Amino acid sequence: MAKIKDYIPRLAESSLKRKLKSSGCVIVSGPKFCGKSTLCEQFAKSVTTLKTSNDIELANADPASALVGENPHLVDEWQKAPEIWNLIKDDLDKDYQFGKYILTGSTTPVDPKMIQNSAAGRITPLLLRPFSLFESKESTGAISLLGLFDKNYKFTSTYGQHNPISLTDIAHIVCRGGWPIAVKADKEAALDVTENYYNGLFTVEDESDEFAEFLKNKNIELLKMILKSFARNISTEAKNTSMIDDILESGERSTLDDDTFLSYKKTLEDLFIIYDMPAWNLNLRTSVAVRSASTHHFIDTSIATAALGIKPADLLNDLNSFGFFFEDMAVRDLSIYAESFNGELKHYRDSKGLEVDAILKLTNGEYGAIEIKIASDKNIKDGISSLNKFEKKMKENGLKTPAFKMILTSHGSSKKVGDIYIVPISMLGL
């Protein structure tokens, strides 16, 4: 296949390569316009796209026709003809080959019951997020996240040097997001591109649109209300009941029951708009009482700022709120980096209120503890205190201590304070 001329390399390439070598089919999921098709076309030798009504009708009438082509064969937006899943599973049962198929999808299947088989061991998932700062060339990548696990890692200190990425720049990047079309746009137009993207999220102009079935029989205004409540509670452990109260107190709705809230929340999750980052479970016999509540995050922070009508100037005028949105963007980048080397990202909070924003765990059991802060003397001191208390608690309870401790900041210099790394997000990479 002809390759796209302006293709921007993705860290997910390594994950996709690895999975194609160990699985018969890889399903690449993620939000609209995050670059799934573009990524997968770099690896596919033939493609079936399900974008028009006729394409979808044909694939549902004759699913086997969607699988014709040289391998790896890509089926773009496969969930519009769910029977494709079962055909691939059956085909791999009969003739198993690594890297035979690639599927992409901007939603989960509308009716999961139509997927009759789990296809465990045959079809493996890969979540694609929008660009990280390293991928969009807004981070130098001078400091390796994976390298910090190495005790002999040569850390790059830039203390006293000018960092060209300012807090104002970070505010713009948070609101613009990592969408390929916004990243490639001129800075003056980028925010408009993202706003247009948000405004089109819940507008269905064509029944072949992948969101059409999900939004059928849904109250779009209520969906937006719930999305806004998640945006107001971004990077927190807010309970569903609190968000329901938040919506009712706005006066825009007089009633909202738990089942309806959960149904609409699931729709937002199925559309890859929001997700919950799980708590780190020590999974050991210990006296440390860990809270199990997840933290609420967006696949890209720009959806949250767009939902609330927040502009870069608004973030700069309210640094406390800015901190929650920055944390969400940092979690996006950390997740992208972690997934590229098969790591896991979770958060920690115990019954005493001690918390760590992100725990990055490797498959060998090593982990790093990360606090995420808008750079200021006070915030960095608070982050150092939290990390040291966390490490002390692990030691006192005979638990494994972190391989590294890091404060991921919005801007400024990289440096080391004791054994804690201070790293601006514009210097972090793989």
C-alpha positions in Angstrom: 0.0 0.0 0.0 1.1 3.6 -0.6 2.2 5.3 2.5 0.9 8.7 3.7 3.5 11.4 3.0 2.9 13.5 6.1 2.6 10.5 8.5 3.8 11.3 12.0 5.4 8.2 13.7 3.5 6.8 16.7 4.8 5.1 19.8 2.0 2.6 19.4 3.9 1.3 16.3 6.1 -0.9 18.6 3.0 -2.3 20.4 1.3 -3.0 17.1 4.4 -4.7 15.7 4.8 -6.8 18.8 1.1 -7.9 18.8 1.1 -8.8 15.1 4.0 -11.1 15.8 2.2 -12.9 18.6 -1.5 -12.8 17.6 -3.6 -13.7 14.5 -5.5 -10.4 14.7 -5.0 -7.1 16.4 -8.0 -4.8 17.1 -7.0 -1.2 17.3 -9.6 0.9 19.2 -9.7 4.6 20.1 -11.7 7.8 19.7 -12.7 9.3 16.4 -9.8 11.0 14.5 -7.0 9.9 16.7 -5.2 8.3 13.7 -6.2 4.7 13.9 -6.6 4.2 10.2 -3.5 6.1 9.3 -1.4 4.0 11.8 -2.8 0.7 10.7 -2.4 1.5 7.0 1.4 1.6 7.6 1.2 -2.1 8.4 -1.6 -3.4 6.2 -1.1 -4.9 2.7 -4.8 -4.6 1.9 -7.8 -2.7 3.3 -11.6 -2.9 3.5 -13.2 0.3 4.8 -16.7 0.4 6.2 -17.5 4.1 5.9 -20.4 4.4 3.5 -23.9 3.0 3.9 -23.3 0.8 0.9 -20.0 -0.6 2.3 -21.7 -1.4 5.6 -24.7 -3.0 4.0 -22.5 -5.2 1.8 -20.4 -6.2 4.8 -23.4 -7.2 6.9 -25.0 -9.1 4.0 -21.7 -10.9 3.0 -19.2 -10.5 5.9 -16.7 -12.8 4.2 -16.3 -10.2 1.4 -14.8 -7.8 3.9 -11.9 -10.2 4.6 -10.7 -10.6 1.0 -7.1 -9.3 0.5 -3.5 -9.8 1.1 -2.4 -10.2 4.8 -2.2 -8.3 7.0 -5.7 -7.3 5.9 -7.2 -4.2 7.6 -10.9 -3.8 8.2 -11.5 -0.2 9.1 -14.5 0.4 11.5 -15.2 -3.3 11.7 -17.8 -2.9 14.5 -20.4 -1.7 11.8 -20.5 -5.4 10.7 -19.9 -7.3 14.0 -20.2 -10.8 12.4 -16.7 -10.1 11.0 -15.3 -10.9 14.5 -16.8 -14.4 14.4 -15.6 -15.0 10.9 -12.0 -14.0 11.8 -12.1 -16.2 14.9 -13.3 -19.2 12.9 -10.8 -18.5 10.1 -8.0 -18.4 12.7 -9.2 -21.7 14.2 -8.8 -23.3 10.8 -5.7 -21.6 9.6 -3.9 -19.8 12.3 -1.2 -17.3 11.2 0.4 -14.4 13.1 -0.5 -10.9 11.8 -3.3 -12.1 9.6 -5.8 -9.3 10.3 -6.0 -5.8 11.8 -9.3 -4.3 12.9 -10.0 -0.6 13.8 -12.9 0.8 15.7 -14.1 4.1 17.1 -16.7 2.4 19.3 -17.3 -0.9 20.9 -19.9 -3.0 19.1 -23.4 -1.7 19.7 -24.7 -5.2 20.6 -21.8 -7.2 22.2 -24.0 -10.3 22.1 -23.5 -10.4 18.4 -19.9 -11.3 19.1 -20.4 -15.0 19.9 -16.8 -15.9 20.7 -14.2 -14.3 23.0 -11.5 -15.2 20.6 -9.0 -15.3 23.5 -5.5 -15.9 22.2 -6.5 -15.1 18.6 -7.6 -11.4 18.7 -5.7 -9.0 20.9 -6.6 -5.4 21.7 -4.6 -2.2 21.3 -5.9 1.2 22.5 -4.7 4.2 20.4 -4.8 7.6 22.1 -4.2 11.0 20.5 -0.6 12.3 20.3 1.6 12.6 23.3 3.9 15.7 23.5 6.8 13.5 22.5 5.0 12.3 19.4 3.9 15.9 18.4 7.5 17.1 18.8 6.6 19.3 21.7 8.7 17.3 24.1 12.4 16.8 23.5 12.3 13.3 25.0 15.7 14.2 26.7 14.6 12.2 29.8 13.6 8.6 29.3 10.7 7.4 31.4 11.8 3.8 31.0 15.4 4.8 31.6 14.5 6.1 35.1 14.1 2.5 36.2 17.8 1.9 35.6 20.0 2.8 38.6 22.8 3.8 36.2 20.7 6.1 34.1 22.4 9.3 33.2 19.9 12.0 34.1 19.9 15.2 32.2 19.7 18.3 34.4 18.8 21.6 32.8 18.6 23.6 36.0 19.3 27.2 35.3 18.7 26.8 31.6 15.7 28.3 29.7 12.9 26.0 28.8 11.2 27.3 25.6 7.9 25.6 26.5 6.2 27.9 29.0 3.1 27.5 31.2 1.2 29.5 28.6 2.2 27.0 25.9 1.1 24.1 28.1 -2.3 25.8 28.6 -2.7 26.0 24.9 -1.6 22.4 24.4 -4.1 21.2 27.0 -7.0 23.0 25.2 -5.8 22.0 21.8 -5.3 18.3 22.6 -3.3 15.7 20.8 -5.6 15.3 17.8 -3.6 14.8 14.6 -5.7 17.4 12.7 -5.2 20.0 15.5 -1.5 19.2 15.9 -0.9 19.8 12.2 -2.9 23.0 12.1 -1.5 26.5 12.6 -1.4 27.5 16.2 -4.0 30.3 15.6 -6.5 27.8 14.1 -5.7 24.7 16.2 -8.1 25.6 19.0 -10.9 26.1 16.5 -10.1 22.7 14.9 -10.5 21.0 18.3 -13.7 23.0 19.1 -15.1 21.9 15.8 -14.2 18.3 16.6 -16.0 18.5 20.0 -19.1 20.1 18.4 -19.3 17.3 15.9 -19.0 14.5 18.5 -22.7 14.2 19.2 -24.0 15.4 15.8 -25.1 12.5 13.5 -25.5 13.6 9.9 -25.3 10.2 8.3 -26.7 6.9 9.6 -23.5 5.2 8.6 -21.7 7.3 11.2 -20.2 5.0 13.9 -21.9 7.1 16.6 -25.3 6.8 15.1 -26.4 3.6 16.8 -24.9 4.7 20.1 -26.8 8.0 20.2 -30.1 6.5 19.1 -32.7 7.0 21.8 -30.2 9.0 23.8 -31.0 12.5 25.1 -28.0 14.4 23.7 -28.5 17.3 26.1 -28.3 14.9 29.1 -25.3 13.2 27.6 -23.6 16.6 27.4 -24.6 17.4 31.0 -23.0 14.1 32.3 -19.9 14.8 30.2 -19.6 18.3 31.7 -19.9 16.8 35.2 -17.0 14.4 34.4 -15.1 17.4 33.1 -15.7 19.3 36.4 -14.5 16.3 38.3 -11.5 15.5 36.1 -8.6 13.7 37.8 -10.7 13.1 40.9 -12.3 10.1 42.6 -15.8 11.8 42.6 -18.6 9.4 43.3 -21.4 8.9 40.8 -23.8 10.2 43.4 -21.8 13.4 43.7 -21.9 13.9 39.9 -25.7 13.2 39.9 -26.1 15.9 42.6 -23.9 18.2 40.6 -26.1 17.9 37.6 -29.3 18.3 39.6 -27.9 21.4 41.4 -27.3 23.0 38.0 -31.0 23.3 37.6 -30.9 21.9 34.1 -32.6 18.7 35.1 -35.0 17.9 38.0 -34.4 14.1 38.2 -31.7 11.7 37.3 -31.5 8.1 38.6 -28.5 5.9 39.1 -29.3 3.5 36.2 -29.7 6.4 33.7 -26.5 8.0 34.8 -24.6 4.7 34.5 -26.1 4.0 31.1 -25.0 7.4 29.8 -21.6 7.0 31.4 -21.1 3.6 29.6 -22.0 5.3 26.3 -19.2 7.9 26.9 -16.8 5.0 27.7 -17.9 3.0 24.7 -17.2 6.0 22.5 -13.7 6.2 24.0 -14.3 9.7 25.5 -13.9 9.0 29.2 -12.4 6.2 31.3 -11.5 5.5 34.9 -7.8 4.9 35.9 -7.9 2.0 38.5 -6.3 2.2 41.9 -3.1 0.3 42.6 -3.9 -2.8 44.5 -0.9 -3.9 46.6 -2.4 -7.5 46.5 -0.3 -8.4 49.6 -1.0 -9.3 53.2 -0.3 -5.9 54.7 -1.8 -3.5 57.2 -1.9 -0.7 54.5 -5.5 0.0 53.8 -5.7 1.1 50.2 -8.7 2.8 48.7 -10.1 1.2 45.6 -11.8 4.2 44.0 -10.8 4.9 40.4 -9.9 8.4 39.1 -11.8 9.9 36.3 -10.0 10.8 33.1 -10.5 11.8 29.5 -8.9 10.1 26.5 -7.8 13.6 25.7 -8.1 16.6 28.0 -9.2 18.9 25.2 -12.7 17.2 25.2 -13.1 18.3 28.9 -12.0 21.9 28.3 -14.2 22.1 25.2 -17.2 20.7 27.1 -16.8 23.5 29.7 -15.9 26.2 27.2 -12.5 26.6 28.9 -9.8 28.5 27.0 -6.0 28.7 27.8 -6.5 32.1 29.5 -9.1 30.6 31.8 -6.6 27.9 32.9 -3.9 30.6 33.6 -6.4 32.6 35.6 -7.2 29.6 37.9 -4.0 27.6 38.6 -5.8 25.3 41.0 -8.2 24.1 38.4 -5.4 24.1 35.8 -3.7 21.5 38.0 -6.5 19.0 37.5 -6.6 19.4 33.7 -2.8 19.3 33.5 -2.8 16.0 35.5 -5.2 14.5 33.1 -3.0 15.4 30.1 0.0 14.1 31.9 -1.8 10.8 32.6 -2.5 10.6 28.8 1.2 11.0 28.0 2.3 8.6 30.7 -0.2 6.0 29.5 1.1 6.3 26.0 4.7 5.9 27.1 3.8 3.0 29.5 1.8 1.1 26.9 4.7 1.3 24.4 6.8 -0.9 26.8 3.9 -3.0 28.1 3.7 -1.1 31.5 0.6 -0.3 33.6 -0.5 3.0 35.0 -2.6 3.3 38.2 -3.0 5.6 41.1 -2.5 5.2 44.8 -4.5 6.5 47.8 -4.7 5.0 51.2 -7.2 5.4 54.0 -5.1 8.1 55.7 -5.4 10.3 52.6 -1.8 9.8 51.4 -1.8 9.6 47.6 0.4 9.3 44.6 -1.0 10.6 41.3 0.5 7.8 39.2 2.1 4.4 39.8 3.9 3.1 36.7 4.4 -0.7 37.0 6.5 -2.9 34.8 5.9 -6.5 34.1 8.8 -7.5 36.3 7.2 -5.9 39.3 9.4 -2.8 39.4 7.4 0.4 39.7 7.9 4.2 39.8 5.9 6.7 41.9 5.0 9.9 40.1 3.4 13.1 41.4 2.0 15.5 38.7 2.2 19.2 39.5 2.0 22.7 38.0 5.5 23.9 38.6 5.9 26.2 41.6 8.1 26.0 44.7 5.2 25.1 46.9 3.8 22.4 44.6 7.2 20.8 44.2 7.8 20.8 48.0 4.3 19.2 48.5 5.1 16.6 45.8 8.5 15.7 47.5 6.8 15.4 50.8 4.1 13.0 49.4 6.6 10.8 47.6 8.9 10.5 50.7 5.9 9.7 52.9 4.8 7.1 50.4 8.2 5.5 50.3 8.5 5.5 54.1 5.1 3.8 54.4 6.2 1.1 52.0 9.4 0.5 54.0 7.6 0.4 57.3 5.2 -2.2 56.0 7.9 -4.4 54.5 6.7 -3.6 50.9 8.7 -3.1 47.8 9.8 0.6 47.4 9.7 2.5 44.1 12.5 2.1 41.6 12.3 5.9 41.2 10.4 8.9 42.4 9.5 11.7 40.0 7.5 14.9 40.0 6.2 15.6 36.5 5.9 19.3 36.1 4.2 21.7 33.6 7.3 23.7 32.7 10.7 24.8 34.0 14.0 22.9 34.5 14.8 19.3 35.0 16.8 18.6 38.2 17.2 16.2 41.0 16.3 17.0 44.6 17.8 14.3 46.8 16.7 11.1 45.1 13.6 12.7 43.4 13.6 13.6 39.8 11.9 16.8 38.8 11.0 16.6 35.1 9.0 19.0 32.9 6.5 17.2 30.6 8.2 18.9 27.6 11.4 16.9 28.3 9.8 13.5 29.0 9.8 10.7 26.4 10.2 7.0 26.0 
